[in-house]
Amino acid sequence: MILKKLGQSDIEISAVGQGTGIHHSLKNREIYRQLESTIRTGIEMGINFVDTAPVYGEGEAEMVIGKALKGIRHAVVLATKVSPENISSKGIKGSVEGSLRRLQTDRIDLLQIHWPNPQIPLSDTLMGLEEIAREGLVRYVGICNFSFNDTQEIHQKLPPKHLASVQVEYNLFDRSIEREFLPFGQQEGISIVAYSPLHRGRIVANRRQFGILQTIANQYDKTPAQIVLRWLTGHLPVVVIPNTTNSERMKENAKSMDFDLKEEDARYLEEKCTGHFLEIPPRSIQVADDSGRSVYRTLDEALRNAMNCVPSPQELAEQIATGEFLKPVRLRPAKSSSDRFELLEGRIRYWAWVIAHGFEKPLPALIEDFS
Ligand SMILES: NC(=O)c1ccc[n+]([C@@H]2O[C@H](COP(=O)([O-])OP(=O)(O)OC[C@H]3O[C@@H](n4cnc5c(N)ncnc54)[C@H](OP(=O)(O)O)[C@@H]3O)[C@@H](O)[C@H]2O)c1
């Protein structure tokens, strides 16, 4: 297993960690039993970094980890998060206490702010983070899903070396973090924890790309997933947290670190297998999709934010209006018409863009097409 430093700390984490992001709609005992044994398998394979959050399975994922780590807690660097509604100094303390109870431990190695919350002053959040670190409940802190400007500001305002990690989406399909976050992590000694490293199991954008990836994988006697995980971790500050509840896949993911990807193959993958980055006017995008996730269907609904999304479309629009780079939304070609697209991911970003710029100004998008 390849080990990397967590930020500038003296803690070493495995370049492949274990993600545990189970959606609460999948609250199913069998999945949790599988997750528990997968975590143990991962640890036997040299994985020592486990990432979770109170929101995963509404606390169930943390409880499963608590059970899985009985007697072996010392062998693991445990990372959890605090949800955006709890990122006041008081809220952070309460959230951490809940996580410690569910995880059956007395300290969290890495506490990450899960999403920004514009309704809570940053100064209050930072005070809360410093307090729990002082009390010894948390060793290092990290953030997820903040804009690049906010990330820089948090890094400057926290005590030196305190911000150990930034968790962002990074996979072969979506390489947008290479613009700013990746060089920043490298320069500042901050770990980049890559979530959805396998593009949620789809790995690339389409079948043609998958075929190319498979050909490269065959040359190494590896699988496409292993090639992608190795490509990602070839970037100095990057560790990956693929999610699986399947022990065989966990072994496969752990074994993605026992070979080197040749420089020319890495460049070839980047050239041939990266997502198509386009700019599409919002009026050409249908927001309703078949994923079963709730979505605002009209601008009026988005402005009212009845689902209480944090940040709200309106709050995100204010940030976008300042010209900050927006993570691209995910689209697939609509079945009904060749010049229309369906929105797969980025429901809040889509409406935030419409609030900021209207329906005509094209927004950054990545297109996948497995039809
Ligand atoms: N901070 C955040 O906002 C945030 C957001 C999203 C995710 N995350 C974290 O990142 C973790 C991973 O992200 P993710 O679950 O979105 O996506 P992912 O890890 O890219 O993909 C997970 C999917 O890939 C499949 N898979 C795993 N190993 C595989 C392999 N070797 N070959 C083929 N398929 C494989 C899994 O299926 P099986 O289970 O059937 O193997 C699952 O369907 C989460 O668990 C969570 O901890 C954080």
The ligand as a MOL file (V3000), in Angstrom:
LIG
                    3D

  0  0  0     0  0            999 V3000
M  V30 BEGIN CTAB
M  V30 COUNTS 48 52 0 0 0
M  V30 BEGIN ATOM
M  V30 1 N -17.8490 15.1500 0.7080 0
M  V30 2 C -18.8540 14.9430 -0.1090 0
M  V30 3 O -19.6810 15.8210 -0.3700 0
M  V30 4 C -18.9750 13.6070 -0.7770 0
M  V30 5 C -19.8500 13.4370 -1.8640 0
M  V30 6 C -19.9140 12.1910 -2.4580 0
M  V30 7 C -19.1450 11.1370 -1.9500 0
M  V30 8 N -18.3300 11.3360 -0.8740 0 CHG=1
M  V30 9 C -17.4870 10.2370 -0.3120 0
M  V30 10 O -16.8210 9.5780 -1.3670 0
M  V30 11 C -17.1100 8.1940 -1.3360 0
M  V30 12 C -17.1000 7.6160 -2.7160 0
M  V30 13 O -17.9180 8.3260 -3.6020 0
M  V30 14 P -19.1690 7.7150 -4.3770 0
M  V30 15 O -19.7810 6.6020 -3.6110 0
M  V30 16 O -20.0130 8.8750 -4.7540 0 CHG=-1
M  V30 17 O -18.5470 7.1930 -5.7410 0
M  V30 18 P -17.4570 6.1220 -6.2200 0
M  V30 19 O -16.6450 5.6420 -5.1030 0
M  V30 20 O -16.8080 6.7470 -7.3950 0
M  V30 21 O -18.3560 4.9660 -6.7950 0
M  V30 22 C -19.0290 4.0580 -5.9870 0
M  V30 23 C -19.6260 3.0140 -6.9100 0
M  V30 24 O -18.5640 2.3250 -7.5700 0
M  V30 25 C -18.7330 0.9280 -7.4390 0
M  V30 26 N -17.3780 0.3490 -7.2960 0
M  V30 27 C -16.5440 0.3520 -6.2250 0
M  V30 28 N -15.3930 -0.2870 -6.5000 0
M  V30 29 C -15.4790 -0.6880 -7.7900 0
M  V30 30 C -14.6170 -1.3830 -8.6680 0
M  V30 31 N -13.4180 -1.8110 -8.2690 0
M  V30 32 N -15.0390 -1.6190 -9.9330 0
M  V30 33 C -16.2430 -1.1870 -10.3600 0
M  V30 34 N -17.1090 -0.5280 -9.5810 0
M  V30 35 C -16.7380 -0.2720 -8.3070 0
M  V30 36 C -19.5790 0.7220 -6.2040 0
M  V30 37 O -20.4160 -0.3850 -6.3360 0
M  V30 38 P -20.3840 -1.6370 -5.2820 0
M  V30 39 O -20.7140 -1.1010 -3.9170 0
M  V30 40 O -21.4240 -2.5340 -5.8380 0
M  V30 41 O -19.0170 -2.1870 -5.3620 0
M  V30 42 C -20.4440 1.9980 -6.2000 0
M  V30 43 O -21.6040 1.8110 -6.9800 0
M  V30 44 C -18.4450 8.1250 -0.6030 0
M  V30 45 O -18.6610 6.8760 -0.0410 0
M  V30 46 C -18.2670 9.1860 0.4360 0
M  V30 47 O -17.5040 8.6730 1.5290 0
M  V30 48 C -18.2180 12.5520 -0.3060 0
M  V30 END ATOM
M  V30 BEGIN BOND
M  V30 1 1 1 2
M  V30 2 2 2 3
M  V30 3 1 2 4
M  V30 4 1 4 5
M  V30 5 2 4 48
M  V30 6 2 5 6
M  V30 7 1 6 7
M  V30 8 2 7 8
M  V30 9 1 8 9
M  V30 10 1 8 48
M  V30 11 1 9 10
M  V30 12 1 9 46
M  V30 13 1 10 11
M  V30 14 1 11 12
M  V30 15 1 11 44
M  V30 16 1 12 13
M  V30 17 1 13 14
M  V30 18 2 14 15
M  V30 19 1 14 16
M  V30 20 1 14 17
M  V30 21 1 17 18
M  V30 22 2 18 19
M  V30 23 1 18 20
M  V30 24 1 18 21
M  V30 25 1 21 22
M  V30 26 1 22 23
M  V30 27 1 23 24
M  V30 28 1 23 42
M  V30 29 1 24 25
M  V30 30 1 25 26
M  V30 31 1 25 36
M  V30 32 1 26 27
M  V30 33 1 26 35
M  V30 34 2 27 28
M  V30 35 1 28 29
M  V30 36 1 29 30
M  V30 37 2 29 35
M  V30 38 1 30 31
M  V30 39 2 30 32
M  V30 40 1 32 33
M  V30 41 2 33 34
M  V30 42 1 34 35
M  V30 43 1 36 37
M  V30 44 1 36 42
M  V30 45 1 37 38
M  V30 46 2 38 39
M  V30 47 1 38 40
M  V30 48 1 38 41
M  V30 49 1 42 43
M  V30 50 1 44 45
M  V30 51 1 44 46
M  V30 52 1 46 47
M  V30 END BOND
M  V30 END CTAB
M  END
